[in-house]
Amino acid sequence: MKYLLIVMISLTASCSMRTFYPTLGGVVGGAAGSMGGPVTAAAAAGVGVMAGEMAKGNDELKQAKQTITALSKGDVEGLIAAGMGEQKAFMDEALDAVYGMIKLCLIGVLLYATVPILYTRFVHKKHTNGNPKKT
């Protein structure tokens, strides 16, 4: 299972690791709070998600800081550059969606091809204990 997670993270290279912070925070918080019971686990998971959201939001804070700096200096080119990252045309958004779907399809095809091979290998190693039969 951990290898599947590693493959999925590596194939989604365009995604930032920051997008996983809230999920990871919830998992770690829930696991840590599980020692105190279900109510404590739920509270700790909520705290972990909030901490992950705060860690994820640093990009937005940096962009706001750049915009404020450009406004205070009267830098028109800086304002245009800061605004260009936010705006995308309709075709750019459509192409991003298509590319995302293509990535998901490729991940599916890769898993469809490799999972049966790995499963068969695992089952046969388990039954032969690593020693193949000699005929």
C-alpha positions in Angstrom: 0.0 0.0 0.0 2.8 2.4 0.8 4.3 1.8 -2.6 1.0 2.7 -4.3 1.0 5.9 -2.4 4.6 6.7 -3.4 3.8 5.9 -7.1 0.7 8.1 -7.0 2.6 11.0 -5.4 5.5 10.7 -7.9 3.2 10.6 -10.9 1.3 13.7 -9.8 4.4 15.8 -10.1 2.5 18.9 -10.9 0.7 18.8 -7.6 2.5 20.4 -4.6 3.1 18.4 -1.5 1.3 21.2 0.3 -2.1 19.9 -1.0 -1.6 16.8 1.1 -0.9 18.7 4.4 -4.5 18.8 5.7 -4.9 15.1 5.0 -1.6 14.2 6.6 -2.4 16.5 9.6 -5.7 14.7 10.1 -4.2 11.3 9.9 -1.4 12.1 12.3 -3.7 13.9 14.7 -6.3 11.1 14.7 -3.5 8.5 15.3 -2.1 10.5 18.1 -5.5 11.1 19.7 -6.6 7.5 19.4 -4.8 6.7 22.6 -7.3 8.7 24.5 -10.4 7.3 22.9 -12.8 8.1 20.1 -13.7 11.7 21.2 -10.0 12.6 21.7 -9.1 11.1 18.4 -11.8 13.1 16.6 -10.7 16.3 18.3 -7.0 15.6 17.6 -7.9 14.9 13.9 -9.7 18.2 13.6 -6.7 20.0 15.1 -4.4 18.2 12.7 -6.5 19.2 9.7 -6.6 22.9 10.9 -2.8 22.8 11.3 -2.4 21.3 7.8 -4.7 24.0 6.3 -2.6 26.7 7.9 0.6 25.1 6.6 -1.0 24.9 3.1 -2.0 28.5 3.0 1.5 29.9 2.9 1.4 30.3 -0.9 -1.6 32.5 -0.7 0.1 34.6 2.0 3.2 35.0 -0.2 1.2 36.1 -3.2 -0.7 38.6 -1.1 2.6 40.0 0.3 3.9 40.4 -3.3 0.8 42.2 -4.3 0.9 44.5 -1.3 4.6 45.2 -1.9 3.9 46.0 -5.6 1.0 48.3 -4.6 3.1 50.2 -2.0 6.0 50.8 -4.5 3.7 51.7 -7.4 5.2 48.9 -9.5 2.7 48.3 -12.3 4.7 45.5 -13.9 4.8 43.7 -10.5 1.1 44.0 -10.2 0.6 42.6 -13.7 3.0 39.7 -13.0 1.2 39.0 -9.7 -2.2 39.0 -11.4 -1.1 36.8 -14.3 -0.7 33.8 -12.1 -4.3 34.0 -10.9 -6.0 34.4 -14.3 -6.4 31.7 -16.9 -8.3 31.8 -20.1 -11.1 29.3 -20.8 -9.0 27.2 -23.1 -6.1 27.0 -20.6 -8.5 25.8 -17.9 -10.0 23.2 -20.4 -6.5 22.0 -21.4 -5.6 21.6 -17.7 -8.6 19.5 -17.1 -7.9 17.4 -20.2 -4.2 16.9 -19.1 -5.4 16.0 -15.6 -7.8 13.3 -17.1 -5.0 12.0 -19.3 -2.7 11.7 -16.2 -5.4 9.8 -14.3 -6.0 7.5 -17.3 -2.2 6.7 -17.5 -2.1 6.0 -13.8 -5.0 3.6 -14.2 -3.4 1.8 -17.2 -0.1 1.5 -15.3 -1.9 0.0 -12.3 -4.0 -2.2 -14.5 -0.8 -3.6 -16.1 1.4 -3.9 -13.0 -0.9 -5.0 -10.2 -1.7 -8.4 -11.6 2.0 -9.1 -12.3 3.0 -8.1 -8.8 0.1 -10.0 -7.3 1.0 -13.2 -9.2 4.7 -12.9 -8.3 3.7 -12.4 -4.6 1.4 -15.5 -4.6 3.9 -17.7 -6.3 6.8 -16.7 -4.0 4.5 -17.3 -1.0 3.6 -20.9 -2.2 7.2 -21.9 -3.2 8.9 -20.2 -0.3 11.4 -18.7 -2.8 12.6 -22.2 -4.0 11.3 -23.0 -7.5 10.5 -26.6 -8.2 13.0 -28.5 -10.3 11.7 -30.8 -13.0 
